[in-house]
Amino acid sequence: MPTARDIALIFLSLEALVMALVPLALISGLAYGVYRLHRVAKVYLRKAQLGMQRVNDVVDSASRRVTQPLIKSHASGRRVVMTVKKLTGR
């Protein structure tokens, strides 16, 4: 009788070992996939960053072209106001 109990215990422990190996295999597969994805993503992320930098440069240039006349006109108007104030003493 004790032999049957020992054999059953061995089979139960083997079953627990197999059940523990399945999540371990899944997690290791996911880790490997993330590792491979990280290597591939580096290339595309660099390309995306360069593209976004170009977009940023274009937007910056366009905003400077739009605001530059407004700033110049405001500065010119302010210069005239300050000159008049200094000449009139007000």
Secondary structure, 3 states (H helix, E strand, C coil): CHHHHHHHHHHHHHHHHHHHHHHHHHHHHHHHHHHHHHHHHHHHHHHHHHHHHHHHHHHHHHHHHHHHHHHHHHHHHHHHHHHHHHHHCC
